[in-house]
Amino acid sequence: MKAIINTIILVLIPFAMQSQKKDKLPKSKVDYNSFLEISEEILQYREERLVSLEVFLEYMADENTVLLDTRSEAMYKKKHLKGAININFSDFTKQELEKHILSKDTRILIYCNNNIDGDLVHFATKMAPLALNIPTFINLYGYGYKNIYELSSLVSIKSNQLEFEGTSVK
C-alpha cells in the first residue's frame, strides 16, 4: 500500500508543479530600483532647474513655454494659473505627453499645491516630500523632456504677481 501511495505521489508531483508554472503570472511592469536610479540621476539636475517666482514669470511670458498643471482635472477646472494646460499626473504616458507637448525641447514650467499658500480648498498643501512637483519632474525627465523648470517659491494666494483662472475665480 505504501508503495502505491509513493507511486501516486511521484506521478502527481510533476502535474502539480506544471500547474503551478501555468498559473504563475509575469512580474508587473513596476521597477522601483530604476525609479531610484533616475531619481538619483536627476538630483543635481533638478536642483539647477528650481527657479524663483521672478524667473518663473519671465519664462511664462514666452509663448513657446508650456505651463503645466498636473493636478486632477476637477481641481484644475476650479482654479489654476492663467495659461496653464492640464495633464493629470495619473494620465502621463508617452502618447499623452506628446499630444500636449509637441517637442521634447519645449520649455516646461511646473508648479503644484505646495507653491501656493493660503488656499487650502484649491491648493491643499501636501506633505513636503510628497509634493506633486517631485514625481512630475521625475516623470517628465524620464519621458525625455529635459527643459523643465520648477517654481521654487511659496507664493501667497493674495499676491498680485500670479493670475488665476477657473470656475471658482471671481
Protein Blocks (a to p, Z undefined) as FASTA:
>chain_A
ZZmmmmmmmmmmmmmmmmmmmmpccddfbdfklmmmmmmmmmmmmmmmpccfklmmmmmm
pmkbccddfbdfklmmmoccehiacddfklgcfklmmmmmmbfkbccddddfklpghiak
lmcccdfklgfklmmmmmmmmnopabbccdfbdcdfkbckbccedjklZZ
